[in-house]
Amino acid sequence: MAQPHAPAPLKEGLIHEPASEHGGGFPPFESSTFVAQILWLALAFGLLYYLMSKIALPQIAGILHDRQARLSGDLDQAARAKAEADSARDTYERALKDAQDKAKGIAQTTREQLAAEAETRRKSLEADLATKLAEAEGQIRTRTATAMSSVREVAADAATAIVERLTGQAPDRSAVEAAYDRTRVVH
């Protein structure tokens, strides 16, 4: 009876089996199975290509198309929103400018009205002051005339009193007044 093949003696801790049981090398590099491997490679590649072109790639293309459509829609919506915002900004700026112009107009009108009122009040006050000044000048002239007429009497009385004191006799009143009038004409 034949004895089963015993393992080869151990070298450096490894078990060596005869090469005949395992075919002798790396299977993808064996020339006897090379044609079958190429055939299976072509079949696997063809099947993978078919699955990719009919299932996966159309789904990816659909996803990309949906994404592009959504992006285009979002960009269009953003452009519309920007146009509306620009329009609102322009409307706001026009309204602000109109309000500023209106405020300037109101301020100018108010200034003109206040200036006219101030001018009217100034003229009224000037007229009142001119009237009061004329009245005051009239009173001054009247009082000056009254005072001047009183000065004549006071001067005549004083002159009479001085002459009477010096001479002991009172002079004639008409002579004293005539002497006063002569001194007044000289000045």
Number of C-alpha atoms within 10 A of each C-alpha: 3 4 5 6 8 8 10 11 11 9 8 6 7 9 11 11 13 13 9 7 7 10 10 10 9 8 13 10 10 12 10 10 11 13 10 11 16 11 11 12 12 12 12 12 12 12 12 12 14 12 12 14 12 11 11 13 13 12 13 12 11 12 12 12 12 12 12 12 12 12 12 12 12 12 12 12 12 12 12 12 12 12 12 12 12 12 12 12 12 12 12 12 12 12 12 12 12 12 12 12 12 12 12 12 12 12 12 12 12 12 12 12 12 12 12 12 12 12 12 12 12 12 12 12 12 12 12 12 12 12 12 12 12 12 12 12 12 12 12 12 12 12 12 12 12 11 13 12 12 12 12 15 14 13 15 20 15 13 19 20 16 15 15 13 11 10 10 10 12 14 15 9 13 10 12 18 18 12 13 16 12 11 10 10 7 6 5
